[in-house]
Amino acid sequence: MGKSKVKYEVPESAADNPPEDNDHVTDSFDGEADNENGKAAGEGAPKESQDALSALPNLHPDLLAAGLNATQVPVPKGDAEFDDLMEWSRSMGITLSPSLRLRASTHGDGENGIVATAEINQKTECCIVPFSAMLHADSELESSTHDEQRAMTAIQEANRLIKNEDEKLAVRLLYERDVRRERSRWAQYIKHLPGIPRHSLHLWKPAQIQELSGSKLYEFARSCSESVDLSYNELVDTNLPQLDMSVREAMPWLTAAAHRWAISLVCSRCANIARGVRKLKAFVPVFDM
């Protein structure tokens, strides 16, 4: 099987009504996944198709010289604080339309985003993220030190007992952030992740949820708020005690606060990705901003 990747195009409705400069356009993308041949669109295209690129507006001049498709432009820079993320993205094979830029949040909350800086034509491939750049529960575990090896073994043992994919992915995210740290393959990406989103029900206090009493949202909000604590308690009180003490001691980083943060990001940022006949949940760097 070839590489899977996420590809997002501007739908016809968005092209007919292009966004104003600096408007967010990520919410308008239609998506498709699981490209079996693992090639960027246009790669290996016949000469007449490549020649036709010269008639398209807003293509990067380097692409016209190379006869390549716009999706093969490396991720462009945004605000200076994203230089390290952009360099990492290029090394991971992530591409972003030249009409898009990463911009820092004006609220100082770390919830940065992608904005359009030019008109985006219909069927433009806005963002391509190779499957190998995504972080999911089955991403290959790596370790460089004795402590990392112990933690990696603990995760493998715990995953035999954890049935919920969100829980597995949350634990994996914490391993990369708190154990692997700067050695993590996703270190530059994780460094730019926000705290718990301001809109997340995981931050609501019981009194705030009670204000929804009588509405259809009440039970949903209460369920979301309580589910995080319940899942953490099940994890540490039911699942982990079944493992050897040495395994449990290798996961001191799995605290209630860290777990709440990780779960909130899994719920608010992850995408469902098709991988052959299987679907899985994954963090999709750059696209999820």
Buried (B, 14 or more C-beta within 10 A) or exposed (E): EEBBBBBBBBEEEBBEEBBEEEEEBBEBBEBEBBBEEBBBBBEEBEEEEBEEBEEEEEBBEEBEEEBBBBBBBBBBEBEEEBEBBBBBBBEBBBBBBBBBBBBBEEEEEEBBBBBBBBBBBEEBBBBBBBBBBBBBBBBEBEBEEEEBEBBBBBBEBBBEBBEEBBBBBBBBBBBBBBBBEEEBBBBBBBBBBBEBBEEBBBBBEEEEBEEBEEEEEBEEBBEBBEBBEEBBEBBBEEBBEEBEEEBBEBBEBBBEEBBBBBBBBBBBBBBEBBBEEEEBBBBBBBBBB
